[in-house]
Amino acid sequence: MSTQREIRTKQLNDLLETFTTEGFKLYHEECHGLQANLLASAAQDCATGEAWMQRRGEIMTLDKIISYPQAAMVELQNIDDAEFDDEQGGSPTNSLEE
């Protein structure tokens, strides 16, 4: 039976492998371009505070998508520091998913 640490390590390794695919690289590149365009056009397109807040939300969502591979890598590097409750089937107490 696998421990929670082994399961999470495998999940993160599988996720990092997904990030190396050509499809994800293209998607990631597209997100970068879209984010840059949203930022560049914000001054002209967002005449009201409400419009800017909507644009800001779109930009922040793209930022989370763009930074997800780095977050997964950091979690994998720090997995030894995570406290797992393997006896009770718990999850790490300092996971980045929280």
BAMARFI-398642 format. One record per atom (N, C-alpha, C): atom name; x, y, z; residue number from 0; residue in three letters. Coordinates in pm, whole numbers, plus 50000, padded with zeros to 5 digits. Last residue first. Layout:
BEGIN
(rec "CA" (X Y Z) NUM "ala"),
...
This chain:
BEGIN
(rec "N" (49586 52456 49894) 97 "glu"),
(rec "CA" (49495 52515 49991) 97 "glu"),
(rec "C" (49456 52656 49956) 97 "glu"),
(rec "N" (49779 52356 49730) 96 "glu"),
(rec "CA" (49642 52353 49681) 96 "glu"),
(rec "C" (49545 52425 49773) 96 "glu"),
(rec "N" (50022 52337 49847) 95 "leu"),
(rec "CA" (49996 52460 49773) 95 "leu"),
(rec "C" (49853 52466 49722) 95 "leu"),
(rec "N" (50026 52199 50180) 94 "ser"),
(rec "CA" (50010 52185 50036) 94 "ser"),
(rec "C" (49979 52320 49971) 94 "ser"),
(rec "N" (50087 52137 50445) 93 "asn"),
(rec "CA" (50134 52263 50387) 93 "asn"),
(rec "C" (50130 52256 50234) 93 "asn"),
(rec "N" (49987 51894 50517) 92 "thr"),
(rec "CA" (49935 52010 50589) 92 "thr"),
(rec "C" (49984 52141 50531) 92 "thr"),
(rec "N" (49875 51640 50293) 91 "pro"),
(rec "CA" (49980 51724 50349) 91 "pro"),
(rec "C" (49922 51849 50411) 91 "pro"),
(rec "N" (49604 51433 50420) 90 "ser"),
(rec "CA" (49676 51500 50312) 90 "ser"),
(rec "C" (49784 51588 50375) 90 "ser"),
(rec "N" (49538 51107 50563) 89 "gly"),
(rec "CA" (49525 51252 50549) 89 "gly"),
(rec "C" (49603 51305 50431) 89 "gly"),
(rec "N" (49520 50847 50651) 88 "gly"),
(rec "CA" (49485 50878 50513) 88 "gly"),
(rec "C" (49469 51025 50487) 88 "gly"),
(rec "N" (49615 50796 50899) 87 "gln"),
(rec "CA" (49473 50828 50890) 87 "gln"),
(rec "C" (49431 50866 50749) 87 "gln"),
(rec "N" (49884 50743 50858) 86 "glu"),
(rec "CA" (49804 50647 50933) 86 "glu"),
(rec "C" (49654 50670 50912) 86 "glu"),
(rec "N" (49988 50965 50729) 85 "asp"),
(rec "CA" (49970 50842 50655) 85 "asp"),
(rec "C" (49883 50741 50727) 85 "asp"),
(rec "N" (49979 51265 50719) 84 "asp"),
(rec "CA" (49918 51181 50821) 84 "asp"),
(rec "C" (49884 51047 50755) 84 "asp"),
(rec "N" (50265 51453 50645) 83 "phe"),
(rec "CA" (50157 51367 50599) 83 "phe"),
(rec "C" (50108 51284 50715) 83 "phe"),
(rec "N" (50406 51756 50612) 82 "glu"),
(rec "CA" (50367 51661 50714) 82 "glu"),
(rec "C" (50246 51583 50663) 82 "glu"),
(rec "N" (50670 51840 50392) 81 "ala"),
(rec "CA" (50526 51833 50421) 81 "ala"),
(rec "C" (50501 51726 50527) 81 "ala"),
(rec "N" (50930 51815 50325) 80 "asp"),
(rec "CA" (50900 51900 50439) 80 "asp"),
(rec "C" (50754 51892 50481) 80 "asp"),
(rec "N" (50920 51666 50098) 79 "asp"),
(rec "CA" (50981 51605 50215) 79 "asp"),
(rec "C" (50954 51685 50341) 79 "asp"),
(rec "N" (50818 51845 49915) 78 "ile"),
(rec "CA" (50730 51740 49964) 78 "ile"),
(rec "C" (50789 51669 50086) 78 "ile"),
(rec "N" (50944 52049 49785) 77 "asn"),
(rec "CA" (50924 52063 49929) 77 "asn"),
(rec "C" (50843 51949 49991) 77 "asn"),
(rec "N" (50942 51977 49520) 76 "gln"),
(rec "CA" (51071 51996 49585) 76 "gln"),
(rec "C" (51058 52000 49737) 76 "gln"),
(rec "N" (50665 51979 49476) 75 "leu"),
(rec "CA" (50739 51854 49465) 75 "leu"),
(rec "C" (50874 51864 49535) 75 "leu"),
(rec "N" (50614 52254 49506) 74 "glu"),
(rec "CA" (50552 52158 49598) 74 "glu"),
(rec "C" (50626 52025 49594) 74 "glu"),
(rec "N" (50762 52352 49290) 73 "val"),
(rec "CA" (50799 52390 49427) 73 "val"),
(rec "C" (50739 52291 49528) 73 "val"),
(rec "N" (50615 52240 49080) 72 "met"),
(rec "CA" (50755 52205 49097) 72 "met"),
(rec "C" (50803 52237 49239) 72 "met"),
(rec "N" (50369 52365 49111) 71 "ala"),
(rec "CA" (50377 52220 49123) 71 "ala"),
(rec "C" (50521 52175 49147) 71 "ala"),
(rec "N" (50446 52629 49061) 70 "ala"),
(rec "CA" (50391 52593 49191) 70 "ala"),
(rec "C" (50398 52442 49215) 70 "ala"),
(rec "N" (50524 52614 48794) 69 "gln"),
(rec "CA" (50624 52647 48896) 69 "gln"),
(rec "C" (50574 52608 49035) 69 "gln"),
(rec "N" (50274 52553 48671) 68 "pro"),
(rec "CA" (50388 52459 48664) 68 "pro"),
(rec "C" (50495 52487 48770) 68 "pro"),
(rec "N" (50119 52791 48746) 67 "tyr"),
(rec "CA" (50088 52658 48798) 67 "tyr"),
(rec "C" (50203 52558 48785) 67 "tyr"),
(rec "N" (50153 53039 48630) 66 "ser"),
(rec "CA" (50244 53002 48740) 66 "ser"),
(rec "C" (50221 52861 48795) 66 "ser"),
(rec "N" (49950 53049 48437) 65 "ile"),
(rec "CA" (50090 53059 48396) 65 "ile"),
(rec "C" (50185 53011 48505) 65 "ile"),
(rec "N" (49723 53042 48599) 64 "ile"),
(rec "CA" (49748 52935 48502) 64 "ile"),
(rec "C" (49895 52932 48463) 64 "ile"),
(rec "N" (49755 53284 48737) 63 "lys"),
(rec "CA" (49751 53157 48811) 63 "lys"),
(rec "C" (49780 53040 48719) 63 "lys"),
(rec "N" (49739 53465 48524) 62 "asp"),
(rec "CA" (49862 53458 48604) 62 "asp"),
(rec "C" (49869 53328 48683) 62 "asp"),
(rec "N" (49475 53431 48445) 61 "leu"),
(rec "CA" (49583 53388 48356) 61 "leu"),
(rec "C" (49715 53376 48430) 61 "leu"),
(rec "N" (49358 53547 48670) 60 "thr"),
(rec "CA" (49331 53407 48637) 60 "thr"),
(rec "C" (49440 53353 48545) 60 "thr"),
(rec "N" (49451 53810 48647) 59 "met"),
(rec "CA" (49492 53729 48762) 59 "met"),
(rec "C" (49468 53580 48738) 59 "met"),
(rec "N" (49318 53890 48415) 58 "ile"),
(rec "CA" (49464 53890 48418) 58 "ile"),
(rec "C" (49515 53802 48532) 58 "ile"),
(rec "N" (49052 53875 48498) 57 "glu"),
(rec "CA" (49099 53794 48385) 57 "glu"),
(rec "C" (49251 53781 48387) 57 "glu"),
(rec "N" (49057 54066 48705) 56 "gly"),
(rec "CA" (49024 53927 48734) 56 "gly"),
(rec "C" (49070 53834 48624) 56 "gly"),
(rec "N" (49109 54297 48555) 55 "arg"),
(rec "CA" (49206 54253 48656) 55 "arg"),
(rec "C" (49182 54107 48692) 55 "arg"),
(rec "N" (48871 54318 48415) 54 "arg"),
(rec "CA" (48996 54292 48342) 54 "arg"),
(rec "C" (49102 54239 48437) 54 "arg"),
(rec "N" (48701 54379 48627) 53 "gln"),
(rec "CA" (48678 54259 48546) 53 "gln"),
(rec "C" (48806 54220 48472) 53 "gln"),
(rec "N" (48817 54621 48707) 52 "met"),
(rec "CA" (48814 54508 48801) 52 "met"),
(rec "C" (48788 54377 48727) 52 "met"),
(rec "N" (48770 54780 48481) 51 "trp"),
(rec "CA" (48907 54747 48520) 51 "trp"),
(rec "C" (48910 54628 48614) 51 "trp"),
(rec "N" (48492 54796 48490) 50 "ala"),
(rec "CA" (48556 54732 48375) 50 "ala"),
(rec "C" (48699 54692 48408) 50 "ala"),
(rec "N" (48468 54940 48730) 49 "glu"),
(rec "CA" (48411 54805 48720) 49 "glu"),
(rec "C" (48474 54728 48603) 49 "glu"),
(rec "N" (48583 55183 48666) 48 "gly"),
(rec "CA" (48644 55099 48768) 48 "gly"),
(rec "C" (48596 54956 48760) 48 "gly"),
(rec "N" (48582 55237 48310) 47 "thr"),
(rec "CA" (48525 55247 48444) 47 "thr"),
(rec "C" (48602 55157 48540) 47 "thr"),
(rec "N" (48720 55187 48078) 46 "ala"),
(rec "CA" (48690 55326 48110) 46 "ala"),
(rec "C" (48636 55343 48252) 46 "ala"),
(rec "N" (48920 54990 47939) 45 "cys"),
(rec "CA" (48856 54989 48070) 45 "cys"),
(rec "C" (48833 55133 48117) 45 "cys"),
(rec "N" (49056 55017 47697) 44 "asp"),
(rec "CA" (48930 54942 47702) 44 "asp"),
(rec "C" (48854 54955 47832) 44 "asp"),
(rec "N" (49292 55162 47739) 43 "gln"),
(rec "CA" (49196 55207 47638) 43 "gln"),
(rec "C" (49059 55144 47656) 43 "gln"),
(rec "N" (49421 55022 47942) 42 "ala"),
(rec "CA" (49405 55168 47953) 42 "ala"),
(rec "C" (49300 55221 47855) 42 "ala"),
(rec "N" (49429 54755 47847) 41 "ala"),
(rec "CA" (49346 54792 47962) 41 "ala"),
(rec "C" (49320 54943 47969) 41 "ala"),
(rec "N" (49599 54662 47656) 40 "ser"),
(rec "CA" (49478 54731 47611) 40 "ser"),
(rec "C" (49390 54780 47725) 40 "ser"),
(rec "N" (49805 54540 47799) 39 "ala"),
(rec "CA" (49836 54651 47708) 39 "ala"),
(rec "C" (49711 54729 47669) 39 "ala"),
(rec "N" (49672 54332 47937) 38 "leu"),
(rec "CA" (49739 54441 48011) 38 "leu"),
(rec "C" (49760 54563 47921) 38 "leu"),
(rec "N" (49584 54177 47723) 37 "leu"),
(rec "CA" (49487 54232 47818) 37 "leu"),
(rec "C" (49547 54348 47897) 37 "leu"),
(rec "N" (49831 54107 47607) 36 "asn"),
(rec "CA" (49734 54188 47532) 36 "asn"),
(rec "C" (49631 54252 47624) 36 "asn"),
(rec "N" (49942 53951 47812) 35 "ala"),
(rec "CA" (50011 54073 47767) 35 "ala"),
(rec "C" (49915 54164 47692) 35 "ala"),
(rec "N" (49754 53741 47820) 34 "gln"),
(rec "CA" (49775 53826 47937) 34 "gln"),
(rec "C" (49842 53958 47898) 34 "gln"),
(rec "N" (49792 53632 47566) 33 "leu"),
(rec "CA" (49663 53689 47602) 33 "leu"),
(rec "C" (49677 53782 47721) 33 "leu"),
(rec "N" (50058 53541 47591) 32 "gly"),
(rec "CA" (50022 53641 47491) 32 "gly"),
(rec "C" (49891 53710 47524) 32 "gly"),
(rec "N" (50031 53350 47798) 31 "his"),
(rec "CA" (50122 53464 47812) 31 "his"),
(rec "C" (50085 53576 47716) 31 "his"),
(rec "N" (49853 53173 47672) 30 "cys"),
(rec "CA" (49812 53243 47795) 30 "cys"),
(rec "C" (49900 53365 47819) 30 "cys"),
(rec "N" (50016 53075 47468) 29 "glu"),
(rec "CA" (49894 53150 47434) 29 "glu"),
(rec "C" (49845 53231 47555) 29 "glu"),
(rec "N" (50203 52935 47618) 28 "glu"),
(rec "CA" (50247 53048 47537) 28 "glu"),
(rec "C" (50128 53138 47501) 28 "glu"),
(rec "N" (50035 52738 47719) 27 "his"),
(rec "CA" (50105 52827 47811) 27 "his"),
(rec "C" (50150 52953 47739) 27 "his"),
(rec "N" (49966 52607 47482) 26 "tyr"),
(rec "CA" (49862 52668 47565) 26 "tyr"),
(rec "C" (49924 52772 47658) 26 "tyr"),
(rec "N" (50219 52512 47404) 25 "leu"),
(rec "CA" (50146 52606 47318) 25 "leu"),
(rec "C" (50038 52680 47396) 25 "leu"),
(rec "N" (50268 52340 47621) 24 "lys"),
(rec "CA" (50360 52452 47593) 24 "lys"),
(rec "C" (50293 52557 47505) 24 "lys"),
(rec "N" (50063 52156 47593) 23 "phe"),
(rec "CA" (50062 52246 47708) 23 "phe"),
(rec "C" (50155 52364 47686) 23 "phe"),
(rec "N" (50145 52036 47349) 22 "gly"),
(rec "CA" (50015 52101 47361) 22 "gly"),
(rec "C" (50011 52198 47477) 22 "gly"),
(rec "N" (50391 51921 47412) 21 "glu"),
(rec "CA" (50386 52031 47315) 21 "glu"),
(rec "C" (50255 52108 47325) 21 "glu"),
(rec "N" (50448 51858 47761) 20 "thr"),
(rec "CA" (50392 51823 47630) 20 "thr"),
(rec "C" (50386 51946 47541) 20 "thr"),
(rec "N" (50526 51927 48012) 19 "thr"),
(rec "CA" (50631 51919 47911) 19 "thr"),
(rec "C" (50577 51886 47772) 19 "thr"),
(rec "N" (50310 51908 48179) 18 "phe"),
(rec "CA" (50356 52042 48145) 18 "phe"),
(rec "C" (50464 52041 48037) 18 "phe"),
(rec "N" (50299 51635 48224) 17 "thr"),
(rec "CA" (50198 51697 48138) 17 "thr"),
(rec "C" (50244 51834 48092) 17 "thr"),
(rec "N" (50503 51611 48410) 16 "glu"),
(rec "CA" (50520 51549 48279) 16 "glu"),
(rec "C" (50421 51608 48178) 16 "glu"),
(rec "N" (50383 51732 48627) 15 "leu"),
(rec "CA" (50499 51798 48566) 15 "leu"),
(rec "C" (50528 51740 48428) 15 "leu"),
(rec "N" (50189 51536 48679) 14 "leu"),
(rec "CA" (50149 51671 48641) 14 "leu"),
(rec "C" (50263 51744 48572) 14 "leu"),
(rec "N" (50350 51322 48755) 13 "asp"),
(rec "CA" (50262 51309 48638) 13 "asp"),
(rec "C" (50220 51446 48586) 13 "asp"),
(rec "N" (50462 51436 48986) 12 "asn"),
(rec "CA" (50548 51397 48875) 12 "asn"),
(rec "C" (50468 51382 48746) 12 "asn"),
(rec "N" (50230 51466 49142) 11 "leu"),
(rec "CA" (50305 51584 49100) 11 "leu"),
(rec "C" (50399 51553 48984) 11 "leu"),
(rec "N" (50155 51197 49177) 10 "gln"),
(rec "CA" (50063 51294 49116) 10 "gln"),
(rec "C" (50139 51415 49061) 10 "gln"),
(rec "N" (50382 51098 49310) 9 "lys"),
(rec "CA" (50346 51047 49178) 9 "lys"),
(rec "C" (50253 51144 49106) 9 "lys"),
(rec "N" (50359 51244 49549) 8 "thr"),
(rec "CA" (50479 51257 49466) 8 "thr"),
(rec "C" (50451 51210 49324) 8 "thr"),
(rec "N" (50117 51147 49646) 7 "arg"),
(rec "CA" (50126 51289 49608) 7 "arg"),
(rec "C" (50248 51311 49519) 7 "arg"),
(rec "N" (50191 50880 49696) 6 "ile"),
(rec "CA" (50081 50910 49605) 6 "ile"),
(rec "C" (50093 51054 49555) 6 "ile"),
(rec "N" (50393 50913 49886) 5 "glu"),
(rec "CA" (50424 50849 49758) 5 "glu"),
(rec "C" (50316 50880 49654) 5 "glu"),
(rec "N" (50243 51033 50094) 4 "arg"),
(rec "CA" (50358 51103 50036) 4 "arg"),
(rec "C" (50392 51046 49898) 4 "arg"),
(rec "N" (50062 50834 50159) 3 "gln"),
(rec "CA" (50011 50959 50103) 3 "gln"),
(rec "C" (50124 51037 50036) 3 "gln"),
(rec "N" (50196 50515 50055) 2 "thr"),
(rec "CA" (50171 50619 50154) 2 "thr"),
(rec "C" (50119 50743 50083) 2 "thr"),
(rec "N" (50055 50219 49916) 1 "ser"),
(rec "CA" (50132 50342 49903) 1 "ser"),
(rec "C" (50097 50439 50015) 1 "ser"),
(rec "N" (50084 49881 50000) 0 "met"),
(rec "CA" (50000 50000 50000) 0 "met"),
(rec "C" (50088 50125 50000) 0 "met"),
